[in-house]
Amino acid sequence: FTPPGVYFLTYKQKDRILRGRPNASGQPSYQSHVNYWMPFNGGIGLHDASWDRVSEENLYLQRISWLINLPGKKAAKIYEMIDKET
């Protein structure tokens, strides 16, 4: 989950591979491509989640993550509106 608080965007990046912590064999526990990555508070960040097939209307009700999964169109809109240190 995302800890409560006020945070500033660290940076923003397009076309990024997000990788999980290494497993016992040293490989990332997951690798997921995102079109929009907007991190804050260390490794927490906003991003599109094209692999998540939940409808846009109830996405926030269905998934819990320390990353903030967004529908693609909404991630694109936020990416264009937000600046570093916002």
Summary of the structure (lengths in Angstrom):
residues: 86
radius of gyration: 13.2
end to end distance: 20.8
largest distance: 40.0
contacts: 197
relative contact order: 0.25
helix: 20%
strand: 31%
